[in-house]
Amino acid sequence: MRTGEIGQICTPAEGRAPLDGVLWGADNGCFGKGYPGPAGWRAWLSRHAVHAERCLWATAPDVLGDAAATLDRSRPHLPAICALGYPAALVAQDGLEHLTVPWADFDVLFLGGTTAWKLGPAAARLAAEALGRSKRVHMGRVNSQRRWTYAEHLGCHTVDGTLLAFGPDTNLPRLLSWTRQSTLSRADR
């Protein structure tokens, strides 16, 4: 991590702070069972705001697979995330292509949603629009070289996944080989 080849993701449920000198992402924990609620999420971000300048994105709360519910849940948080000095990320969910995207309210489009949607044409079009609007694009749940390559094809700046949590001795060399072959800028990881 300290070499800049990979970064760190921190969530409220983990209880870890961002490591000094390491690029990181602030994940709200809505995908798992670690979301502390609106007040808890903002309090957690406030406690770690001293590290905001190294943060690549902080996700606004979302609802897996439901873009309309995600927009309702995210809108109140986007300005607060920005006010704390973080790049605010809207987590794109299934159906966002049919809604009005509040492009001016966030810095990073985080491709979430179900696997089928995230890897489909609607998410690809949203990524292209985000890039055209000079937004950064991140893809979540990238745990294979095939998905890494697809994220690069879409123009994603960063990706995350849980690959290292399962067999780190085997998977760290694999992941590092992907980063070294990658067209993603090292500073973007």
PyMOL CGO cylinders between C-alpha atoms (Angstrom):
from pymol import cmd
from pymol.cgo import CYLINDER

trace = [
    CYLINDER, 0.00, 0.00, 0.00, 2.76, 2.42, 0.85, 0.3, 1, 1, 1, 1, 1, 1,
    CYLINDER, 2.76, 2.42, 0.85, 4.23, 2.02, -2.64, 0.3, 1, 1, 1, 1, 1, 1,
    CYLINDER, 4.23, 2.02, -2.64, 0.98, 3.27, -4.18, 0.3, 1, 1, 1, 1, 1, 1,
    CYLINDER, 0.98, 3.27, -4.18, 0.22, 0.05, -6.08, 0.3, 1, 1, 1, 1, 1, 1,
    CYLINDER, 0.22, 0.05, -6.08, -2.89, -0.65, -4.02, 0.3, 1, 1, 1, 1, 1, 1,
    CYLINDER, -2.89, -0.65, -4.02, -4.93, 1.42, -1.61, 0.3, 1, 1, 1, 1, 1, 1,
    CYLINDER, -4.93, 1.42, -1.61, -7.14, 0.83, 1.40, 0.3, 1, 1, 1, 1, 1, 1,
    CYLINDER, -7.14, 0.83, 1.40, -10.88, 0.82, 1.93, 0.3, 1, 1, 1, 1, 1, 1,
    CYLINDER, -10.88, 0.82, 1.93, -12.18, 1.77, 5.34, 0.3, 1, 1, 1, 1, 1, 1,
    CYLINDER, -12.18, 1.77, 5.34, -15.70, 1.25, 6.66, 0.3, 1, 1, 1, 1, 1, 1,
    CYLINDER, -15.70, 1.25, 6.66, -17.30, 2.16, 9.98, 0.3, 1, 1, 1, 1, 1, 1,
    CYLINDER, -17.30, 2.16, 9.98, -17.82, -1.52, 10.90, 0.3, 1, 1, 1, 1, 1, 1,
    CYLINDER, -17.82, -1.52, 10.90, -14.13, -2.39, 10.52, 0.3, 1, 1, 1, 1, 1, 1,
    CYLINDER, -14.13, -2.39, 10.52, -12.96, 0.07, 13.12, 0.3, 1, 1, 1, 1, 1, 1,
    CYLINDER, -12.96, 0.07, 13.12, -9.73, 0.78, 11.22, 0.3, 1, 1, 1, 1, 1, 1,
    CYLINDER, -9.73, 0.78, 11.22, -8.45, 4.25, 10.46, 0.3, 1, 1, 1, 1, 1, 1,
    CYLINDER, -8.45, 4.25, 10.46, -6.80, 5.09, 7.12, 0.3, 1, 1, 1, 1, 1, 1,
    CYLINDER, -6.80, 5.09, 7.12, -3.11, 4.26, 7.17, 0.3, 1, 1, 1, 1, 1, 1,
    CYLINDER, -3.11, 4.26, 7.17, -0.76, 7.23, 7.03, 0.3, 1, 1, 1, 1, 1, 1,
    CYLINDER, -0.76, 7.23, 7.03, 0.39, 8.04, 3.50, 0.3, 1, 1, 1, 1, 1, 1,
    CYLINDER, 0.39, 8.04, 3.50, -1.96, 5.56, 1.82, 0.3, 1, 1, 1, 1, 1, 1,
    CYLINDER, -1.96, 5.56, 1.82, -4.68, 6.41, -0.70, 0.3, 1, 1, 1, 1, 1, 1,
    CYLINDER, -4.68, 6.41, -0.70, -8.03, 5.13, 0.51, 0.3, 1, 1, 1, 1, 1, 1,
    CYLINDER, -8.03, 5.13, 0.51, -11.76, 4.97, -0.08, 0.3, 1, 1, 1, 1, 1, 1,
    CYLINDER, -11.76, 4.97, -0.08, -14.47, 5.57, 2.52, 0.3, 1, 1, 1, 1, 1, 1,
    CYLINDER, -14.47, 5.57, 2.52, -17.22, 2.98, 2.08, 0.3, 1, 1, 1, 1, 1, 1,
    CYLINDER, -17.22, 2.98, 2.08, -20.48, 3.46, 3.98, 0.3, 1, 1, 1, 1, 1, 1,
    CYLINDER, -20.48, 3.46, 3.98, -20.99, -0.27, 4.60, 0.3, 1, 1, 1, 1, 1, 1,
    CYLINDER, -20.99, -0.27, 4.60, -24.48, -0.42, 3.06, 0.3, 1, 1, 1, 1, 1, 1,
    CYLINDER, -24.48, -0.42, 3.06, -23.54, -3.43, 0.88, 0.3, 1, 1, 1, 1, 1, 1,
    CYLINDER, -23.54, -3.43, 0.88, -22.84, -5.59, 3.93, 0.3, 1, 1, 1, 1, 1, 1,
    CYLINDER, -22.84, -5.59, 3.93, -24.29, -5.21, 7.39, 0.3, 1, 1, 1, 1, 1, 1,
    CYLINDER, -24.29, -5.21, 7.39, -21.99, -2.45, 8.56, 0.3, 1, 1, 1, 1, 1, 1,
    CYLINDER, -21.99, -2.45, 8.56, -23.91, 0.75, 7.79, 0.3, 1, 1, 1, 1, 1, 1,
    CYLINDER, -23.91, 0.75, 7.79, -24.14, 2.73, 11.04, 0.3, 1, 1, 1, 1, 1, 1,
    CYLINDER, -24.14, 2.73, 11.04, -27.12, 4.86, 9.94, 0.3, 1, 1, 1, 1, 1, 1,
    CYLINDER, -27.12, 4.86, 9.94, -27.07, 8.46, 8.70, 0.3, 1, 1, 1, 1, 1, 1,
    CYLINDER, -27.07, 8.46, 8.70, -25.80, 10.08, 11.89, 0.3, 1, 1, 1, 1, 1, 1,
    CYLINDER, -25.80, 10.08, 11.89, -23.21, 7.36, 12.49, 0.3, 1, 1, 1, 1, 1, 1,
    CYLINDER, -23.21, 7.36, 12.49, -21.93, 7.60, 8.91, 0.3, 1, 1, 1, 1, 1, 1,
    CYLINDER, -21.93, 7.60, 8.91, -21.48, 11.35, 9.10, 0.3, 1, 1, 1, 1, 1, 1,
    CYLINDER, -21.48, 11.35, 9.10, -19.84, 11.10, 12.53, 0.3, 1, 1, 1, 1, 1, 1,
    CYLINDER, -19.84, 11.10, 12.53, -17.42, 8.46, 11.20, 0.3, 1, 1, 1, 1, 1, 1,
    CYLINDER, -17.42, 8.46, 11.20, -16.53, 10.67, 8.22, 0.3, 1, 1, 1, 1, 1, 1,
    CYLINDER, -16.53, 10.67, 8.22, -16.03, 13.62, 10.57, 0.3, 1, 1, 1, 1, 1, 1,
    CYLINDER, -16.03, 13.62, 10.57, -13.62, 11.61, 12.76, 0.3, 1, 1, 1, 1, 1, 1,
    CYLINDER, -13.62, 11.61, 12.76, -11.51, 10.71, 9.72, 0.3, 1, 1, 1, 1, 1, 1,
    CYLINDER, -11.51, 10.71, 9.72, -11.71, 14.06, 7.90, 0.3, 1, 1, 1, 1, 1, 1,
    CYLINDER, -11.71, 14.06, 7.90, -8.05, 14.69, 8.73, 0.3, 1, 1, 1, 1, 1, 1,
    CYLINDER, -8.05, 14.69, 8.73, -7.36, 12.01, 6.08, 0.3, 1, 1, 1, 1, 1, 1,
    CYLINDER, -7.36, 12.01, 6.08, -9.82, 13.39, 3.50, 0.3, 1, 1, 1, 1, 1, 1,
    CYLINDER, -9.82, 13.39, 3.50, -7.10, 14.81, 1.23, 0.3, 1, 1, 1, 1, 1, 1,
    CYLINDER, -7.10, 14.81, 1.23, -5.89, 11.24, 0.53, 0.3, 1, 1, 1, 1, 1, 1,
    CYLINDER, -5.89, 11.24, 0.53, -9.39, 9.87, 0.10, 0.3, 1, 1, 1, 1, 1, 1,
    CYLINDER, -9.39, 9.87, 0.10, -10.33, 8.91, -3.46, 0.3, 1, 1, 1, 1, 1, 1,
    CYLINDER, -10.33, 8.91, -3.46, -14.07, 8.81, -2.71, 0.3, 1, 1, 1, 1, 1, 1,
    CYLINDER, -14.07, 8.81, -2.71, -16.58, 8.62, 0.11, 0.3, 1, 1, 1, 1, 1, 1,
    CYLINDER, -16.58, 8.62, 0.11, -19.80, 6.86, -0.83, 0.3, 1, 1, 1, 1, 1, 1,
    CYLINDER, -19.80, 6.86, -0.83, -23.15, 8.38, -0.05, 0.3, 1, 1, 1, 1, 1, 1,
    CYLINDER, -23.15, 8.38, -0.05, -25.52, 5.79, 1.47, 0.3, 1, 1, 1, 1, 1, 1,
    CYLINDER, -25.52, 5.79, 1.47, -27.13, 3.56, -1.14, 0.3, 1, 1, 1, 1, 1, 1,
    CYLINDER, -27.13, 3.56, -1.14, -29.60, 0.69, -1.60, 0.3, 1, 1, 1, 1, 1, 1,
    CYLINDER, -29.60, 0.69, -1.60, -28.29, -2.32, -3.52, 0.3, 1, 1, 1, 1, 1, 1,
    CYLINDER, -28.29, -2.32, -3.52, -29.99, -2.76, -6.89, 0.3, 1, 1, 1, 1, 1, 1,
    CYLINDER, -29.99, -2.76, -6.89, -32.39, 0.19, -6.48, 0.3, 1, 1, 1, 1, 1, 1,
    CYLINDER, -32.39, 0.19, -6.48, -31.40, 3.49, -8.09, 0.3, 1, 1, 1, 1, 1, 1,
    CYLINDER, -31.40, 3.49, -8.09, -34.51, 5.44, -7.05, 0.3, 1, 1, 1, 1, 1, 1,
    CYLINDER, -34.51, 5.44, -7.05, -34.13, 4.46, -3.40, 0.3, 1, 1, 1, 1, 1, 1,
    CYLINDER, -34.13, 4.46, -3.40, -30.40, 5.20, -3.61, 0.3, 1, 1, 1, 1, 1, 1,
    CYLINDER, -30.40, 5.20, -3.61, -31.01, 8.72, -4.93, 0.3, 1, 1, 1, 1, 1, 1,
    CYLINDER, -31.01, 8.72, -4.93, -33.52, 9.37, -2.13, 0.3, 1, 1, 1, 1, 1, 1,
    CYLINDER, -33.52, 9.37, -2.13, -31.06, 8.06, 0.46, 0.3, 1, 1, 1, 1, 1, 1,
    CYLINDER, -31.06, 8.06, 0.46, -27.95, 9.73, -1.02, 0.3, 1, 1, 1, 1, 1, 1,
    CYLINDER, -27.95, 9.73, -1.02, -29.12, 13.26, -1.80, 0.3, 1, 1, 1, 1, 1, 1,
    CYLINDER, -29.12, 13.26, -1.80, -29.01, 14.58, 1.79, 0.3, 1, 1, 1, 1, 1, 1,
    CYLINDER, -29.01, 14.58, 1.79, -25.50, 13.20, 2.30, 0.3, 1, 1, 1, 1, 1, 1,
    CYLINDER, -25.50, 13.20, 2.30, -23.71, 14.41, -0.84, 0.3, 1, 1, 1, 1, 1, 1,
    CYLINDER, -23.71, 14.41, -0.84, -23.31, 18.06, 0.28, 0.3, 1, 1, 1, 1, 1, 1,
    CYLINDER, -23.31, 18.06, 0.28, -22.26, 16.97, 3.78, 0.3, 1, 1, 1, 1, 1, 1,
    CYLINDER, -22.26, 16.97, 3.78, -19.60, 14.63, 2.38, 0.3, 1, 1, 1, 1, 1, 1,
    CYLINDER, -19.60, 14.63, 2.38, -18.21, 17.45, 0.23, 0.3, 1, 1, 1, 1, 1, 1,
    CYLINDER, -18.21, 17.45, 0.23, -18.32, 19.90, 3.14, 0.3, 1, 1, 1, 1, 1, 1,
    CYLINDER, -18.32, 19.90, 3.14, -16.06, 17.56, 5.12, 0.3, 1, 1, 1, 1, 1, 1,
    CYLINDER, -16.06, 17.56, 5.12, -13.49, 17.72, 2.29, 0.3, 1, 1, 1, 1, 1, 1,
    CYLINDER, -13.49, 17.72, 2.29, -14.14, 14.32, 0.73, 0.3, 1, 1, 1, 1, 1, 1,
    CYLINDER, -14.14, 14.32, 0.73, -14.83, 13.61, -2.94, 0.3, 1, 1, 1, 1, 1, 1,
    CYLINDER, -14.83, 13.61, -2.94, -18.48, 12.54, -2.79, 0.3, 1, 1, 1, 1, 1, 1,
    CYLINDER, -18.48, 12.54, -2.79, -19.38, 9.34, -4.63, 0.3, 1, 1, 1, 1, 1, 1,
    CYLINDER, -19.38, 9.34, -4.63, -22.84, 8.44, -5.87, 0.3, 1, 1, 1, 1, 1, 1,
    CYLINDER, -22.84, 8.44, -5.87, -23.23, 4.67, -6.01, 0.3, 1, 1, 1, 1, 1, 1,
    CYLINDER, -23.23, 4.67, -6.01, -24.88, 3.84, -9.34, 0.3, 1, 1, 1, 1, 1, 1,
    CYLINDER, -24.88, 3.84, -9.34, -27.51, 1.16, -8.94, 0.3, 1, 1, 1, 1, 1, 1,
    CYLINDER, -27.51, 1.16, -8.94, -29.81, -0.75, -11.28, 0.3, 1, 1, 1, 1, 1, 1,
    CYLINDER, -29.81, -0.75, -11.28, -32.17, 1.62, -13.10, 0.3, 1, 1, 1, 1, 1, 1,
    CYLINDER, -32.17, 1.62, -13.10, -30.14, 4.83, -12.73, 0.3, 1, 1, 1, 1, 1, 1,
    CYLINDER, -30.14, 4.83, -12.73, -30.16, 5.14, -16.52, 0.3, 1, 1, 1, 1, 1, 1,
    CYLINDER, -30.16, 5.14, -16.52, -33.92, 5.86, -16.32, 0.3, 1, 1, 1, 1, 1, 1,
    CYLINDER, -33.92, 5.86, -16.32, -33.64, 8.64, -13.72, 0.3, 1, 1, 1, 1, 1, 1,
    CYLINDER, -33.64, 8.64, -13.72, -32.30, 12.17, -13.60, 0.3, 1, 1, 1, 1, 1, 1,
    CYLINDER, -32.30, 12.17, -13.60, -28.73, 11.90, -12.36, 0.3, 1, 1, 1, 1, 1, 1,
    CYLINDER, -28.73, 11.90, -12.36, -27.71, 14.82, -10.09, 0.3, 1, 1, 1, 1, 1, 1,
    CYLINDER, -27.71, 14.82, -10.09, -24.32, 15.20, -11.81, 0.3, 1, 1, 1, 1, 1, 1,
    CYLINDER, -24.32, 15.20, -11.81, -23.48, 18.52, -10.15, 0.3, 1, 1, 1, 1, 1, 1,
    CYLINDER, -23.48, 18.52, -10.15, -23.87, 17.04, -6.65, 0.3, 1, 1, 1, 1, 1, 1,
    CYLINDER, -23.87, 17.04, -6.65, -21.04, 14.48, -6.67, 0.3, 1, 1, 1, 1, 1, 1,
    CYLINDER, -21.04, 14.48, -6.67, -17.44, 13.96, -7.78, 0.3, 1, 1, 1, 1, 1, 1,
    CYLINDER, -17.44, 13.96, -7.78, -17.22, 10.21, -8.42, 0.3, 1, 1, 1, 1, 1, 1,
    CYLINDER, -17.22, 10.21, -8.42, -19.62, 7.78, -10.07, 0.3, 1, 1, 1, 1, 1, 1,
    CYLINDER, -19.62, 7.78, -10.07, -19.22, 4.50, -8.18, 0.3, 1, 1, 1, 1, 1, 1,
    CYLINDER, -19.22, 4.50, -8.18, -20.45, 1.58, -10.30, 0.3, 1, 1, 1, 1, 1, 1,
    CYLINDER, -20.45, 1.58, -10.30, -22.27, -0.67, -7.86, 0.3, 1, 1, 1, 1, 1, 1,
    CYLINDER, -22.27, -0.67, -7.86, -25.56, -2.46, -8.38, 0.3, 1, 1, 1, 1, 1, 1,
    CYLINDER, -25.56, -2.46, -8.38, -26.12, -6.06, -9.24, 0.3, 1, 1, 1, 1, 1, 1,
    CYLINDER, -26.12, -6.06, -9.24, -23.40, -7.82, -11.19, 0.3, 1, 1, 1, 1, 1, 1,
    CYLINDER, -23.40, -7.82, -11.19, -25.54, -8.14, -14.34, 0.3, 1, 1, 1, 1, 1, 1,
    CYLINDER, -25.54, -8.14, -14.34, -26.39, -4.43, -14.33, 0.3, 1, 1, 1, 1, 1, 1,
    CYLINDER, -26.39, -4.43, -14.33, -22.87, -3.26, -13.48, 0.3, 1, 1, 1, 1, 1, 1,
    CYLINDER, -22.87, -3.26, -13.48, -21.42, -5.25, -16.36, 0.3, 1, 1, 1, 1, 1, 1,
    CYLINDER, -21.42, -5.25, -16.36, -24.17, -4.28, -18.79, 0.3, 1, 1, 1, 1, 1, 1,
    CYLINDER, -24.17, -4.28, -18.79, -24.68, -1.50, -21.33, 0.3, 1, 1, 1, 1, 1, 1,
    CYLINDER, -24.68, -1.50, -21.33, -26.56, 0.89, -19.02, 0.3, 1, 1, 1, 1, 1, 1,
    CYLINDER, -26.56, 0.89, -19.02, -23.66, 1.12, -16.55, 0.3, 1, 1, 1, 1, 1, 1,
    CYLINDER, -23.66, 1.12, -16.55, -21.22, 1.48, -19.46, 0.3, 1, 1, 1, 1, 1, 1,
    CYLINDER, -21.22, 1.48, -19.46, -23.22, 4.42, -20.84, 0.3, 1, 1, 1, 1, 1, 1,
    CYLINDER, -23.22, 4.42, -20.84, -23.35, 6.06, -17.40, 0.3, 1, 1, 1, 1, 1, 1,
    CYLINDER, -23.35, 6.06, -17.40, -19.58, 5.62, -17.00, 0.3, 1, 1, 1, 1, 1, 1,
    CYLINDER, -19.58, 5.62, -17.00, -19.03, 7.24, -20.40, 0.3, 1, 1, 1, 1, 1, 1,
    CYLINDER, -19.03, 7.24, -20.40, -21.30, 10.15, -19.47, 0.3, 1, 1, 1, 1, 1, 1,
    CYLINDER, -21.30, 10.15, -19.47, -19.50, 10.59, -16.15, 0.3, 1, 1, 1, 1, 1, 1,
    CYLINDER, -19.50, 10.59, -16.15, -16.13, 10.68, -17.91, 0.3, 1, 1, 1, 1, 1, 1,
    CYLINDER, -16.13, 10.68, -17.91, -17.54, 13.17, -20.43, 0.3, 1, 1, 1, 1, 1, 1,
    CYLINDER, -17.54, 13.17, -20.43, -18.51, 15.38, -17.49, 0.3, 1, 1, 1, 1, 1, 1,
    CYLINDER, -18.51, 15.38, -17.49, -14.99, 15.10, -16.03, 0.3, 1, 1, 1, 1, 1, 1,
    CYLINDER, -14.99, 15.10, -16.03, -16.15, 12.88, -13.18, 0.3, 1, 1, 1, 1, 1, 1,
    CYLINDER, -16.15, 12.88, -13.18, -14.01, 10.08, -11.82, 0.3, 1, 1, 1, 1, 1, 1,
    CYLINDER, -14.01, 10.08, -11.82, -15.41, 6.55, -12.14, 0.3, 1, 1, 1, 1, 1, 1,
    CYLINDER, -15.41, 6.55, -12.14, -14.91, 3.70, -9.68, 0.3, 1, 1, 1, 1, 1, 1,
    CYLINDER, -14.91, 3.70, -9.68, -16.10, 0.09, -9.98, 0.3, 1, 1, 1, 1, 1, 1,
    CYLINDER, -16.10, 0.09, -9.98, -16.83, -1.99, -6.91, 0.3, 1, 1, 1, 1, 1, 1,
    CYLINDER, -16.83, -1.99, -6.91, -16.48, -5.76, -6.48, 0.3, 1, 1, 1, 1, 1, 1,
    CYLINDER, -16.48, -5.76, -6.48, -13.62, -6.29, -8.94, 0.3, 1, 1, 1, 1, 1, 1,
    CYLINDER, -13.62, -6.29, -8.94, -12.16, -9.66, -7.94, 0.3, 1, 1, 1, 1, 1, 1,
    CYLINDER, -12.16, -9.66, -7.94, -10.85, -11.10, -11.20, 0.3, 1, 1, 1, 1, 1, 1,
    CYLINDER, -10.85, -11.10, -11.20, -8.49, -10.04, -13.94, 0.3, 1, 1, 1, 1, 1, 1,
    CYLINDER, -8.49, -10.04, -13.94, -11.37, -10.23, -16.40, 0.3, 1, 1, 1, 1, 1, 1,
    CYLINDER, -11.37, -10.23, -16.40, -13.41, -7.72, -14.40, 0.3, 1, 1, 1, 1, 1, 1,
    CYLINDER, -13.41, -7.72, -14.40, -10.31, -5.54, -13.86, 0.3, 1, 1, 1, 1, 1, 1,
    CYLINDER, -10.31, -5.54, -13.86, -9.79, -5.45, -17.63, 0.3, 1, 1, 1, 1, 1, 1,
    CYLINDER, -9.79, -5.45, -17.63, -13.45, -4.58, -18.18, 0.3, 1, 1, 1, 1, 1, 1,
    CYLINDER, -13.45, -4.58, -18.18, -13.24, -1.73, -15.66, 0.3, 1, 1, 1, 1, 1, 1,
    CYLINDER, -13.24, -1.73, -15.66, -10.19, -0.40, -17.54, 0.3, 1, 1, 1, 1, 1, 1,
    CYLINDER, -10.19, -0.40, -17.54, -12.12, -0.70, -20.82, 0.3, 1, 1, 1, 1, 1, 1,
    CYLINDER, -12.12, -0.70, -20.82, -14.88, 1.48, -19.34, 0.3, 1, 1, 1, 1, 1, 1,
    CYLINDER, -14.88, 1.48, -19.34, -12.32, 4.09, -18.28, 0.3, 1, 1, 1, 1, 1, 1,
    CYLINDER, -12.32, 4.09, -18.28, -12.60, 3.52, -14.54, 0.3, 1, 1, 1, 1, 1, 1,
    CYLINDER, -12.60, 3.52, -14.54, -10.00, 5.37, -12.50, 0.3, 1, 1, 1, 1, 1, 1,
    CYLINDER, -10.00, 5.37, -12.50, -10.14, 3.00, -9.53, 0.3, 1, 1, 1, 1, 1, 1,
    CYLINDER, -10.14, 3.00, -9.53, -11.56, -0.38, -8.52, 0.3, 1, 1, 1, 1, 1, 1,
    CYLINDER, -11.56, -0.38, -8.52, -12.03, -2.32, -5.31, 0.3, 1, 1, 1, 1, 1, 1,
    CYLINDER, -12.03, -2.32, -5.31, -12.66, -5.90, -4.29, 0.3, 1, 1, 1, 1, 1, 1,
    CYLINDER, -12.66, -5.90, -4.29, -12.27, -8.46, -1.54, 0.3, 1, 1, 1, 1, 1, 1,
    CYLINDER, -12.27, -8.46, -1.54, -9.74, -10.68, -3.33, 0.3, 1, 1, 1, 1, 1, 1,
    CYLINDER, -9.74, -10.68, -3.33, -7.01, -10.10, -0.73, 0.3, 1, 1, 1, 1, 1, 1,
    CYLINDER, -7.01, -10.10, -0.73, -9.28, -11.12, 2.12, 0.3, 1, 1, 1, 1, 1, 1,
    CYLINDER, -9.28, -11.12, 2.12, -9.33, -14.65, 0.70, 0.3, 1, 1, 1, 1, 1, 1,
    CYLINDER, -9.33, -14.65, 0.70, -5.87, -16.21, 0.38, 0.3, 1, 1, 1, 1, 1, 1,
    CYLINDER, -5.87, -16.21, 0.38, -3.70, -13.09, 0.58, 0.3, 1, 1, 1, 1, 1, 1,
    CYLINDER, -3.70, -13.09, 0.58, -0.46, -15.04, 0.09, 0.3, 1, 1, 1, 1, 1, 1,
    CYLINDER, -0.46, -15.04, 0.09, -1.73, -16.33, -3.25, 0.3, 1, 1, 1, 1, 1, 1,
    CYLINDER, -1.73, -16.33, -3.25, -3.83, -13.34, -4.29, 0.3, 1, 1, 1, 1, 1, 1,
    CYLINDER, -3.83, -13.34, -4.29, -1.48, -10.44, -3.49, 0.3, 1, 1, 1, 1, 1, 1,
    CYLINDER, -1.48, -10.44, -3.49, 1.04, -11.44, -6.20, 0.3, 1, 1, 1, 1, 1, 1,
    CYLINDER, 1.04, -11.44, -6.20, -1.87, -11.93, -8.62, 0.3, 1, 1, 1, 1, 1, 1,
    CYLINDER, -1.87, -11.93, -8.62, -3.33, -8.51, -7.80, 0.3, 1, 1, 1, 1, 1, 1,
    CYLINDER, -3.33, -8.51, -7.80, 0.05, -6.81, -8.06, 0.3, 1, 1, 1, 1, 1, 1,
    CYLINDER, 0.05, -6.81, -8.06, 0.57, -8.34, -11.50, 0.3, 1, 1, 1, 1, 1, 1,
    CYLINDER, 0.57, -8.34, -11.50, -2.70, -6.77, -12.61, 0.3, 1, 1, 1, 1, 1, 1,
    CYLINDER, -2.70, -6.77, -12.61, -1.68, -3.36, -11.27, 0.3, 1, 1, 1, 1, 1, 1,
    CYLINDER, -1.68, -3.36, -11.27, 1.69, -3.55, -13.01, 0.3, 1, 1, 1, 1, 1, 1,
    CYLINDER, 1.69, -3.55, -13.01, 0.04, -4.38, -16.36, 0.3, 1, 1, 1, 1, 1, 1,
    CYLINDER, 0.04, -4.38, -16.36, -2.70, -1.83, -15.86, 0.3, 1, 1, 1, 1, 1, 1,
    CYLINDER, -2.70, -1.83, -15.86, -3.39, 1.29, -17.87, 0.3, 1, 1, 1, 1, 1, 1,
    CYLINDER, -3.39, 1.29, -17.87, -4.82, 2.88, -14.70, 0.3, 1, 1, 1, 1, 1, 1,
    CYLINDER, -4.82, 2.88, -14.70, -2.54, 5.54, -13.31, 0.3, 1, 1, 1, 1, 1, 1,
    CYLINDER, -2.54, 5.54, -13.31, -0.71, 4.39, -10.17, 0.3, 1, 1, 1, 1, 1, 1,
    CYLINDER, -0.71, 4.39, -10.17, -1.86, 7.55, -8.41, 0.3, 1, 1, 1, 1, 1, 1,
    CYLINDER, -1.86, 7.55, -8.41, -5.46, 6.53, -9.06, 0.3, 1, 1, 1, 1, 1, 1,
    CYLINDER, -5.46, 6.53, -9.06, -5.33, 3.30, -7.07, 0.3, 1, 1, 1, 1, 1, 1,
]
cmd.load_cgo(trace, "trace")
